[in-house]
């Protein structure tokens, strides 16, 4: 009888710790949203995109590259960081690099934290001629590191891609 009680208590404690750990993992994650101003488009249309970061903590550096699928072409000169982003993040450096379609930045003193969404950048794509189907825009080469602890927090971030239906 004692052995059965011990097994139940130990099992309950393990289950409780697993639930707490799972909750903390979800609570610590941040989503980066790529959203489009339309969900359906035709050849030649221009689709405007916004990249936003959900609630976040421990973000001392950021790096991400736009991932634009077949059916869409980046409009040269359209990529822009959100107004005042460098100051809002408290970063020493923030940039949208046109050649590589990279958004990056870093702070030297303190990590950025926010309980609300933060717009990072905007850009536009043209719908390619004769393309029909679904086109997706997401992000690759993610990297997020704390400048306070130098811990890599990249695994805490996920991407929600924009999906556009073209010519269907």
Backbone as JSON, one array per atom type, in Angstrom:
{
  "sequence": "XXXXXXXXXXXXXXXXXXXXXXXXXXXXXXXXXXXXXXXXXXXXXXXXXXXXXXXXXXXXXXXXXXXXXXXXXXXXXXXXXXXXXXXXXXXXXXXXXXXXXXXXXXXXXXXXXXXXXXXXXXXXXXXXXXXXXXXXXXXXXXXXXXXXXXXXXXXXXXXXXXXXXXXX",
  "N": [[0.83, -1.19, 0.0], [1.91, 1.29, 0.88], [3.89, 1.59, -1.02], [2.42, 1.93, -3.38], [1.16, 4.37, -2.84], [3.39, 6.06, -2.72], [4.27, 5.85, -5.39], [2.11, 7.02, -6.72], [2.22, 9.65, -5.67], [4.8, 10.48, -6.51], [4.45, 10.24, -9.28], [2.45, 12.16, -9.65], [3.79, 14.52, -8.94], [5.79, 14.59, -10.93], [4.18, 14.82, -13.23], [2.97, 17.31, -12.69], [5.25, 19.01, -12.76], [5.96, 18.7, -15.45], [3.76, 19.88, -16.73], [4.0, 22.54, -15.8], [6.52, 23.21, -16.89], [5.95, 22.99, -19.64], [4.0, 25.01, -19.9], [5.57, 27.25, -19.24], [7.37, 27.21, -21.36], [5.69, 27.83, -23.53], [4.83, 30.34, -22.69], [7.16, 31.81, -22.82], [7.68, 32.05, -25.48], [7.81, 33.84, -28.62], [6.05, 35.22, -31.35], [6.66, 36.03, -34.71], [5.02, 37.91, -36.96], [4.14, 37.85, -40.33], [2.28, 39.77, -42.31], [-0.16, 40.44, -44.85], [-1.63, 42.96, -46.97], [-3.69, 42.04, -48.44], [-5.43, 39.0, -49.21], [-5.96, 37.74, -51.52], [-4.92, 37.98, -54.91], [-4.04, 39.23, -58.2], [-2.22, 38.78, -61.32], [0.34, 41.17, -61.66], [-0.59, 42.78, -59.58], [0.15, 44.71, -56.64], [1.27, 43.76, -53.52], [1.27, 44.63, -50.18], [3.31, 44.2, -47.35], [3.7, 43.59, -43.82], [5.92, 43.21, -41.14], [5.71, 42.06, -37.96], [6.39, 41.84, -34.48], [5.36, 39.8, -31.88], [4.49, 39.98, -28.32], [7.45, 40.2, -26.37], [10.61, 39.37, -24.79], [13.96, 39.81, -23.58], [15.41, 40.51, -25.98], [18.13, 41.35, -27.47], [19.62, 41.37, -29.77], [18.68, 41.12, -33.2], [17.97, 39.23, -36.11], [16.82, 38.55, -39.33], [15.69, 37.22, -42.43], [13.85, 38.04, -45.29], [11.65, 35.72, -46.77], [10.57, 35.0, -49.7], [8.26, 33.47, -51.68], [7.9, 31.64, -54.83], [6.05, 33.29, -57.38], [5.78, 35.78, -56.39], [7.5, 38.93, -56.49], [9.95, 40.85, -54.99], [9.6, 44.33, -54.5], [11.84, 46.58, -55.51], [13.42, 48.91, -53.39], [11.28, 49.19, -51.66], [11.42, 48.23, -49.04], [11.35, 49.05, -45.65], [12.3, 50.03, -42.4], [10.21, 50.24, -39.5], [8.99, 53.44, -38.53], [11.02, 55.15, -36.24], [11.99, 52.8, -35.1], [14.6, 51.94, -34.27], [15.13, 53.58, -32.05], [12.9, 52.91, -30.45], [13.41, 50.2, -29.86], [15.7, 50.56, -28.44], [18.13, 50.21, -29.59], [21.53, 50.21, -30.78], [22.03, 49.97, -33.39], [20.12, 49.45, -36.31], [18.72, 48.05, -39.22], [17.49, 47.71, -42.59], [18.46, 45.7, -45.04], [18.71, 45.99, -48.35], [19.88, 44.42, -50.47], [20.19, 41.77, -49.48], [17.74, 41.39, -48.35], [17.48, 41.55, -45.6], [16.66, 42.05, -42.18], [18.05, 43.54, -39.46], [19.6, 44.15, -36.27], [21.06, 45.59, -33.27], [21.62, 45.91, -29.75], [23.62, 47.42, -27.17], [23.43, 47.79, -24.51], [20.93, 47.15, -23.14], [18.34, 44.65, -23.18], [15.46, 44.43, -25.33], [12.08, 44.56, -24.4], [8.59, 43.88, -24.56], [5.11, 44.02, -23.99], [3.22, 44.18, -25.89], [2.44, 44.1, -29.46], [5.07, 44.79, -31.83], [5.81, 46.67, -34.58], [8.08, 45.88, -37.07], [9.04, 46.16, -39.78], [8.16, 47.15, -43.18], [7.28, 46.16, -46.52], [6.98, 45.64, -50.09], [5.59, 43.51, -52.67], [5.37, 42.45, -56.07], [2.9, 40.72, -57.92], [3.73, 37.98, -59.87], [3.53, 37.62, -63.45], [1.22, 35.41, -64.97], [1.32, 33.55, -62.89], [-0.31, 31.2, -60.88], [-1.84, 30.13, -57.96], [-0.81, 29.41, -54.58], [1.07, 31.73, -52.8], [3.68, 32.29, -50.53], [4.94, 34.25, -47.85], [7.51, 34.53, -45.66], [9.95, 34.23, -43.07], [13.47, 33.64, -42.81], [16.64, 32.42, -41.56], [16.69, 33.23, -38.84], [17.74, 34.91, -35.9], [18.16, 35.58, -32.56], [19.43, 37.12, -29.8], [20.28, 37.69, -26.4], [21.59, 40.72, -25.26], [22.37, 41.22, -22.76], [22.87, 38.83, -21.36], [24.0, 37.21, -23.22], [22.77, 34.95, -24.09], [21.37, 32.68, -26.42], [18.31, 33.11, -27.87], [16.9, 32.26, -30.02], [15.43, 29.9, -30.52], [13.1, 30.41, -29.17], [11.43, 31.78, -30.8], [8.91, 31.93, -33.31], [7.54, 31.83, -36.65], [4.83, 33.3, -38.28], [3.53, 32.95, -41.31], [2.57, 34.94, -44.2], [-0.01, 34.2, -46.49], [-0.89, 34.22, -49.82], [-3.42, 33.98, -52.18], [-3.32, 33.48, -55.57], [-4.7, 34.42, -58.62], [-6.84, 32.51, -58.72]],
  "CA": [[0.0, 0.0, 0.0], [2.8, 2.45, 0.95], [4.59, 1.69, -2.3], [1.45, 2.46, -4.34], [0.97, 5.78, -2.51], [4.62, 6.73, -3.17], [4.24, 5.9, -6.86], [1.1, 8.03, -7.09], [2.75, 10.98, -5.31], [5.91, 10.79, -7.42], [3.87, 10.44, -10.61], [1.74, 13.44, -9.63], [4.81, 15.59, -8.94], [6.4, 14.62, -12.27], [3.17, 15.37, -14.14], [2.86, 18.74, -12.38], [6.45, 19.69, -13.27], [5.88, 18.7, -16.91], [2.77, 20.89, -17.11], [4.59, 23.85, -15.53], [7.58, 23.44, -17.86], [5.3, 23.23, -20.93], [3.4, 26.34, -19.84], [6.64, 28.25, -19.28], [7.93, 27.23, -22.72], [4.78, 28.58, -24.36], [4.8, 31.72, -22.22], [8.4, 32.48, -23.17], [7.86, 32.13, -26.93], [7.32, 35.02, -29.33], [5.74, 34.98, -32.76], [6.88, 37.11, -35.66], [3.93, 37.83, -37.91], [4.23, 38.48, -41.64], [0.9, 39.94, -42.74], [-0.33, 41.09, -46.14], [-2.81, 43.82, -47.02], [-4.75, 41.3, -49.14], [-5.22, 37.55, -49.22], [-6.13, 37.31, -52.91], [-4.33, 38.94, -55.83], [-3.94, 38.83, -59.61], [-0.97, 39.16, -61.97], [0.62, 42.6, -61.71], [-0.99, 43.47, -58.34], [1.16, 44.95, -55.61], [0.84, 43.34, -52.18], [2.09, 45.26, -49.14], [3.51, 43.31, -46.21], [4.19, 44.14, -42.56], [6.52, 42.23, -40.24], [5.48, 42.49, -36.57], [6.84, 40.94, -33.43], [4.44, 39.73, -30.75], [5.13, 40.27, -27.05], [8.81, 39.67, -26.37], [11.56, 39.79, -23.76], [15.34, 39.34, -23.82], [15.83, 40.66, -27.37], [19.23, 42.3, -27.57], [19.96, 41.42, -31.19], [17.72, 40.45, -34.06], [18.33, 39.04, -37.51], [15.86, 37.76, -40.09], [15.73, 37.46, -43.87], [12.57, 37.8, -45.94], [11.59, 34.5, -47.57], [9.48, 35.28, -50.65], [8.12, 32.29, -52.54], [7.58, 31.79, -56.24], [4.78, 33.96, -57.62], [5.92, 37.17, -55.93], [8.82, 39.53, -56.66], [10.19, 42.0, -54.11], [9.66, 45.63, -55.17], [13.07, 47.26, -55.12], [13.25, 50.19, -52.7], [10.06, 49.24, -50.83], [11.69, 47.79, -47.67], [11.59, 50.12, -44.7], [12.08, 49.79, -40.97], [9.14, 51.06, -38.92], [9.46, 54.74, -38.04], [11.48, 55.19, -34.85], [12.24, 51.46, -34.57], [15.89, 51.87, -33.57], [14.95, 54.23, -30.75], [11.94, 52.14, -29.67], [14.07, 49.0, -29.37], [16.88, 50.93, -27.65], [19.25, 49.6, -30.3], [22.61, 51.06, -31.31], [22.04, 49.77, -34.83], [18.99, 48.74, -36.89], [18.82, 48.27, -40.65], [16.88, 46.84, -43.59], [19.45, 45.6, -46.11], [18.0, 45.72, -49.6], [20.51, 43.38, -51.27], [19.93, 40.45, -48.91], [16.4, 41.43, -47.75], [17.72, 41.23, -44.19], [16.36, 43.0, -41.12], [18.9, 43.2, -38.32], [19.91, 45.22, -35.34], [21.61, 45.14, -31.99], [21.79, 46.84, -28.64], [24.81, 47.11, -26.39], [23.21, 48.03, -23.09], [19.78, 46.48, -22.52], [17.44, 43.92, -24.06], [14.14, 44.99, -25.57], [10.93, 43.78, -23.94], [7.32, 44.54, -24.8], [3.94, 43.18, -23.75], [2.34, 44.33, -27.04], [3.1, 43.88, -30.74], [6.0, 45.8, -32.3], [6.01, 46.62, -36.02], [9.51, 45.94, -37.38], [9.3, 46.72, -41.11], [7.18, 46.96, -44.24], [7.83, 46.0, -47.86], [5.97, 45.29, -51.1], [5.91, 42.55, -53.73], [4.5, 42.42, -57.24], [2.49, 39.37, -58.3], [4.32, 37.62, -61.16], [2.62, 37.31, -64.55], [0.85, 34.02, -65.26], [1.41, 32.65, -61.73], [-1.56, 30.85, -60.22], [-1.62, 29.25, -56.82], [-0.56, 30.03, -53.29], [2.4, 32.27, -52.59], [3.89, 32.51, -49.09], [6.05, 35.12, -47.45], [7.88, 34.28, -44.27], [11.28, 34.68, -42.66], [14.47, 32.6, -42.57], [17.88, 32.86, -40.91], [16.37, 33.93, -37.6], [18.72, 34.9, -34.81], [17.81, 36.5, -31.48], [20.35, 36.9, -28.68], [20.25, 38.69, -25.33], [22.87, 41.43, -25.13], [22.68, 41.27, -21.34], [23.39, 37.54, -20.9], [24.55, 36.56, -24.41], [22.05, 33.69, -24.33], [20.69, 32.59, -27.71], [16.88, 32.9, -27.66], [16.3, 32.02, -31.33], [14.45, 28.81, -30.44], [11.87, 30.91, -28.56], [10.69, 32.54, -31.81], [8.29, 31.22, -34.43], [7.11, 32.74, -37.7], [3.52, 33.13, -38.88], [3.7, 33.44, -42.67], [1.44, 35.44, -44.98], [-0.32, 33.36, -47.63], [-1.67, 34.94, -50.82], [-3.97, 33.16, -53.26], [-3.12, 34.26, -56.79], [-5.36, 34.02, -59.86], [-7.63, 31.28, -58.64]],
  "C": [[0.87, 1.25, 0.0], [3.48, 2.69, -0.4], [3.66, 2.31, -3.35], [1.22, 3.96, -4.1], [2.19, 6.58, -2.98], [4.64, 6.9, -4.69], [3.25, 6.96, -7.34], [1.62, 9.43, -6.81], [3.86, 11.38, -6.27], [5.39, 11.05, -8.83], [3.16, 11.79, -10.71], [2.71, 14.61, -9.68], [5.45, 15.71, -10.32], [5.43, 15.23, -13.28], [3.01, 16.87, -13.93], [4.04, 19.52, -12.94], [6.45, 19.74, -14.8], [4.9, 19.75, -17.4], [3.34, 22.29, -16.91], [5.66, 24.17, -16.57], [6.99, 23.72, -19.25], [4.68, 24.62, -20.97], [4.46, 27.43, -19.95], [7.26, 28.33, -20.67], [7.02, 28.02, -23.65], [4.76, 30.05, -23.96], [6.04, 32.49, -22.66], [8.57, 32.65, -24.68], [7.25, 33.41, -27.49], [7.07, 34.63, -30.78], [6.04, 36.24, -33.55], [5.85, 36.9, -36.75], [4.29, 38.55, -39.21], [2.8, 38.56, -42.14], [0.87, 40.71, -44.05], [-1.6, 41.94, -46.12], [-3.95, 43.2, -47.84], [-4.41, 39.82, -49.12], [-5.39, 36.96, -50.61], [-5.58, 38.4, -53.81], [-4.3, 38.36, -57.24], [-2.6, 39.29, -60.16], [-0.84, 40.68, -62.03], [0.23, 43.37, -60.46], [0.23, 43.69, -57.45], [0.55, 44.57, -54.27], [1.81, 43.95, -51.18], [2.12, 44.37, -47.9], [4.03, 44.1, -45.0], [4.76, 42.99, -41.74], [6.4, 42.8, -38.83], [5.93, 41.41, -35.61], [5.82, 40.98, -32.3], [5.17, 40.07, -29.46], [6.47, 39.52, -26.92], [9.58, 40.13, -25.13], [12.93, 39.27, -24.17], [15.8, 39.45, -25.27], [16.88, 41.76, -27.47], [19.75, 42.44, -28.99], [18.86, 40.72, -31.95], [18.31, 40.33, -35.46], [17.26, 38.17, -38.14], [15.97, 38.16, -41.56], [14.36, 37.14, -44.45], [12.67, 36.56, -46.82], [10.35, 34.61, -48.46], [9.41, 34.13, -51.65], [7.87, 32.68, -54.0], [6.2, 32.43, -56.38], [4.81, 35.42, -57.21], [7.35, 37.64, -56.16], [8.9, 40.77, -55.79], [10.27, 43.28, -54.95], [10.87, 46.39, -54.64], [12.77, 48.63, -54.52], [12.05, 50.27, -51.77], [10.3, 48.88, -49.36], [12.06, 48.94, -46.76], [11.39, 49.61, -43.27], [10.94, 50.68, -40.51], [9.74, 52.36, -38.4], [9.84, 54.65, -36.57], [11.84, 53.84, -34.26], [13.53, 51.39, -33.75], [15.77, 52.45, -32.16], [14.01, 53.41, -29.86], [12.58, 50.89, -29.07], [15.23, 49.31, -28.43], [18.15, 50.38, -28.27], [20.27, 50.65, -30.72], [22.59, 51.05, -32.83], [20.77, 49.03, -35.24], [18.96, 49.07, -38.38], [17.96, 47.27, -41.43], [17.85, 46.84, -44.76], [18.77, 45.12, -47.38], [18.58, 44.53, -50.37], [20.15, 41.99, -50.78], [18.52, 40.31, -48.33], [16.45, 41.05, -46.28], [17.31, 42.4, -43.29], [17.26, 42.59, -39.96], [19.15, 44.42, -37.46], [20.46, 44.67, -34.06], [21.7, 46.29, -31.0], [23.07, 46.46, -27.91], [24.56, 47.2, -24.9], [22.08, 47.19, -22.48], [18.94, 45.77, -23.58], [16.12, 44.65, -24.2], [13.09, 44.02, -25.05], [9.67, 44.58, -24.21], [6.19, 43.55, -24.57], [2.94, 43.29, -24.91], [3.14, 44.11, -28.33], [3.97, 45.07, -31.12], [6.16, 45.63, -33.81], [7.49, 46.81, -36.29], [9.77, 46.59, -38.74], [8.11, 46.49, -42.03], [7.92, 46.81, -45.56], [6.7, 45.6, -48.8], [6.51, 44.27, -52.08], [4.91, 42.72, -54.87], [4.17, 40.96, -57.53], [3.01, 39.1, -59.71], [3.24, 37.28, -62.19], [2.42, 35.8, -64.67], [0.98, 33.06, -64.08], [0.01, 32.44, -61.16], [-1.23, 29.89, -59.07], [-1.44, 30.03, -55.54], [0.89, 30.5, -53.23], [2.52, 32.59, -51.1], [5.07, 33.45, -48.88], [6.28, 34.9, -45.97], [9.25, 34.85, -43.99], [12.19, 33.47, -42.48], [15.65, 33.23, -41.85], [17.62, 33.69, -39.66], [17.52, 33.83, -36.61], [18.33, 35.98, -33.81], [18.66, 36.15, -30.26], [20.18, 38.02, -27.66], [21.6, 39.39, -25.29], [23.29, 41.54, -23.66], [23.34, 39.98, -20.85], [24.12, 36.77, -22.0], [23.96, 35.18, -24.63], [21.35, 33.78, -25.68], [19.23, 32.23, -27.45], [16.16, 32.58, -28.96], [15.22, 30.95, -31.28], [13.13, 29.25, -29.84], [10.97, 31.63, -29.56], [10.12, 31.62, -32.89], [7.78, 32.26, -35.42], [5.72, 32.33, -38.18], [3.57, 33.77, -40.25], [2.4, 34.02, -43.24], [1.24, 34.52, -46.18], [-1.26, 34.14, -48.55], [-2.15, 33.95, -51.86], [-3.95, 34.01, -54.52], [-3.86, 33.61, -57.96], [-6.18, 32.76, -59.81], [-9.11, 31.6, -58.49]]
}
